[in-house]
Amino acid sequence: MKFATTIAGLCLVALPCAAATPPEAPPSRLGSGYLKDAALAADFSPPPPAPGSAAQARDDEGAKAALMLRDSPRWALATADAELFGPTATAAFSCTVGVAIGPATTPRLDKLLRRTIADFGRSTSKIKQGYTRPRAFMVNGKPTCTPDMETVLRKDGSYPSGHSAIGYGWGLILSQLRPDLASTLAARGRAFGDSRRICNAHWLSDTEEGRLAASATLARLNAEPAFQKDMKAARAELGRAKAPPARCDAETAALTQGGTPP
């Protein structure tokens, strides 16, 4: 199998790397999920940190720590994690599961995860629109790992992170499919969301609130018969999958490289 590379020479998945697509897609691009109306973060999320507050100071420190990782392996992984819609998107969890996840190798699982993008992504939409919080790169003036998307991101509120909701939600779904790996899958989902901080596209509190939105949304998904049916099919498929992911040592090294938020 041929492997492509990201900007820092890392391709951390078992499928060819794809060109980046919008990391924070508008609702119209999210497609149809399992829920008629996704759980809204606005139902339970507090306001984002106020300027001059201790919480904002923590966000500032988190952003400074992230900037120190620019052009590092962790930055390269964060750039790969920014991809949500290309063919390699769901492969972000391949190394953690120990199976090459993707449309060709695990089509049922891939389809399930992609369908939940709409549910997890919309879970943050209302509060994003309500607060329109400026993103980290808009405040510190430093570039993101997806510079071609910065014009779009400037028009999309930072809090909470829809990308974090999707990544953490995927980690939780996979934890239900592989409970023996629950802790490491949840950790990979957390890191997937924190990649937005590493990318200088979100604040730490944005990603944390995204995880709360994901948890609430998954609770509702578990009550949906169609979701449960697809979970059953994905579980059986995952149990049959044999192909190992590639270059997992590089991903492991990147995840341990100074990316822990304060």
C-alpha positions in Angstrom: 0.0 0.0 0.0 1.3 3.4 -0.9 1.5 6.2 1.7 1.4 9.9 1.2 2.8 12.5 3.6 1.5 15.6 5.4 3.3 18.9 5.6 5.8 17.6 8.1 6.4 14.3 6.4 3.9 12.3 8.5 1.1 10.2 7.2 -0.3 8.6 10.2 -3.1 6.5 8.7 -3.3 3.3 6.6 -4.9 5.1 3.7 -3.6 7.7 1.2 -3.6 11.2 2.7 -6.2 13.5 1.1 -6.3 17.3 0.5 -7.6 19.3 3.4 -11.3 20.3 3.5 -13.0 22.8 5.7 -12.4 21.8 9.3 -15.4 23.7 10.6 -18.1 23.0 8.0 -21.3 25.0 7.8 -24.5 23.1 8.8 -25.5 22.8 5.1 -22.4 20.6 4.5 -22.9 18.3 7.4 -25.6 16.3 5.7 -28.2 14.2 7.5 -27.5 12.5 10.8 -29.4 10.1 13.0 -31.2 12.9 15.0 -33.9 15.1 13.7 -32.6 17.8 16.0 -29.1 17.4 17.6 -28.6 18.0 21.3 -27.7 21.7 21.5 -24.7 22.8 23.5 -26.7 26.0 24.1 -29.0 24.0 26.4 -26.3 23.5 29.0 -23.1 25.4 28.0 -22.1 28.4 30.1 -20.7 31.6 28.4 -17.1 31.4 27.1 -14.4 32.8 29.4 -14.7 36.6 29.8 -11.8 38.8 28.8 -9.4 39.3 31.8 -10.8 36.3 33.7 -8.8 33.5 35.1 -10.4 31.2 32.6 -9.3 33.3 29.7 -5.8 33.5 31.2 -5.8 29.7 31.1 -6.9 29.8 27.5 -4.1 32.2 26.7 -1.5 29.9 28.3 -2.9 27.0 26.4 -2.6 28.9 23.1 1.0 29.9 23.9 1.9 26.3 24.6 0.4 25.2 21.3 2.4 27.8 19.3 5.6 26.2 20.6 4.6 23.0 18.7 4.4 24.6 15.3 6.1 22.5 12.6 6.5 19.6 15.0 5.2 16.0 14.6 2.3 17.0 16.9 1.5 19.9 14.5 1.5 17.5 11.6 -0.9 15.2 13.4 -3.1 18.2 14.3 -3.1 19.1 10.6 -4.2 15.6 9.7 -6.9 15.7 12.4 -8.3 18.9 10.8 -9.6 16.7 7.9 -13.2 15.7 8.4 -14.6 15.0 5.0 -11.9 13.3 2.9 -11.4 9.5 2.5 -8.9 9.3 5.4 -11.0 11.2 8.0 -12.1 8.2 10.1 -8.7 6.6 9.9 -7.6 8.9 12.7 -8.6 6.2 15.1 -7.0 3.3 13.2 -3.9 3.1 15.4 -5.8 3.2 18.6 -8.3 0.5 17.5 -5.6 -1.6 15.8 -7.5 -1.8 12.6 -7.3 0.2 9.4 -10.5 2.2 9.4 -11.8 3.6 6.2 -14.4 3.3 3.4 -12.6 0.4 1.7 -11.6 -1.5 4.8 -14.5 -1.0 7.2 -17.3 0.5 5.1 -20.1 0.1 7.7 -18.1 1.7 10.5 -16.9 4.4 8.2 -20.5 5.2 7.1 -21.7 5.3 10.7 -19.0 7.7 11.9 -19.5 10.0 8.9 -23.2 10.1 9.5 -22.7 11.2 13.1 -20.6 14.2 11.9 -24.0 16.0 11.4 -25.2 15.1 14.9 -22.1 16.1 16.7 -21.3 19.0 14.5 -24.8 20.6 14.9 -24.6 20.1 18.7 -22.5 23.2 19.0 -24.1 25.4 16.3 -26.5 27.4 18.3 -24.1 28.6 21.0 -21.5 29.3 18.3 -23.9 31.7 16.7 -24.9 33.2 20.0 -21.4 34.1 21.2 -19.4 34.4 17.9 -16.2 34.1 20.1 -13.0 35.2 18.2 -10.7 32.3 17.5 -7.2 32.1 18.9 -5.4 33.0 15.7 -7.6 36.1 15.4 -6.3 37.3 18.8 -2.7 36.3 18.7 -2.1 37.0 15.0 -0.3 33.7 14.4 -1.2 31.3 11.6 -3.2 28.1 11.9 -2.3 24.7 10.5 -5.0 25.2 7.8 -4.2 28.7 6.5 -6.5 28.3 3.4 -9.4 28.0 5.8 -8.7 31.1 8.0 -11.1 33.3 6.0 -14.0 30.9 6.6 -13.0 30.4 10.3 -13.1 34.1 11.0 -16.8 34.0 10.3 -17.5 31.0 12.5 -17.6 31.3 16.2 -14.9 29.6 18.2 -16.9 28.3 21.2 -17.6 25.5 21.5 -15.5 23.5 19.1 -17.6 21.5 16.7 -14.5 19.6 15.6 -13.8 18.6 19.2 -17.4 17.4 19.5 -17.0 15.2 16.4 -13.7 13.8 17.4 -14.6 13.1 21.0 -17.9 11.7 19.9 -16.1 9.3 17.5 -13.9 8.2 20.4 -16.9 7.5 22.5 -18.7 5.6 19.8 -15.6 3.4 19.2 -15.3 2.9 22.9 -18.8 1.3 22.9 -17.7 -0.9 20.0 -14.4 -1.8 21.7 -15.0 -1.4 25.5 -11.7 -3.1 26.1 -10.0 0.0 24.6 -12.4 2.5 26.1 -9.8 4.6 27.9 -7.4 4.9 25.1 -10.1 5.6 22.5 -11.5 8.4 24.7 -8.0 9.8 25.1 -7.5 9.8 21.3 -10.9 11.5 20.9 -9.7 14.1 23.4 -6.5 14.6 21.5 -8.4 14.9 18.2 -10.3 17.8 19.7 -7.1 19.3 21.3 -5.6 19.3 17.8 -7.7 22.4 17.2 -5.8 24.1 20.0 -2.5 22.9 18.6 -3.6 24.3 15.2 -4.2 27.7 16.8 -7.8 27.5 15.5 -9.5 27.1 18.9 -9.1 27.9 22.6 -8.7 25.1 25.2 -12.1 25.9 26.7 -13.7 25.6 23.2 -12.4 22.0 22.9 -13.5 21.1 26.5 -17.0 22.3 25.9 -17.1 20.4 22.7 -16.6 17.2 24.6 -19.6 18.0 26.8 -21.7 18.5 23.7 -20.5 15.2 22.3 -21.4 13.3 25.5 -24.9 14.7 25.5 -25.4 14.0 21.8 -24.2 10.4 22.1 -26.7 9.8 24.9 -29.5 10.7 22.5 -28.0 8.7 19.6 -28.0 5.6 21.8 -31.8 5.9 21.9 -32.2 5.9 18.1 -33.1 2.5 16.6 -31.3 3.3 13.3 -28.1 4.2 15.2 -28.3 1.0 17.2 -28.8 -1.0 14.1 -25.7 0.5 12.4 -23.7 0.1 15.6 -24.5 -3.7 15.6 -23.3 -4.0 12.0 -20.2 -1.9 12.7 -19.3 -4.0 15.7 -19.5 -7.2 13.7 -17.4 -5.7 10.9 -14.8 -4.4 13.4 -14.5 -7.9 14.8 -13.7 -9.3 11.4 -11.2 -6.6 10.4 -7.6 -7.8 10.3 -5.5 -5.2 8.4 -3.2 -3.4 10.8 -2.7 0.4 10.6 0.5 1.9 9.4 3.2 3.9 11.1 1.5 3.9 14.5 4.8 4.6 16.2 4.9 8.0 14.6 1.4 8.8 15.9 2.3 7.7 19.4 5.4 9.8 19.4 3.4 12.9 18.2 0.7 12.5 20.8 3.3 12.4 23.6 5.2 15.5 22.3 4.3 18.3 24.7 0.7 18.7 23.6 -0.9 18.3 27.0 -3.1 21.3 27.8 -2.5 23.2 31.0 
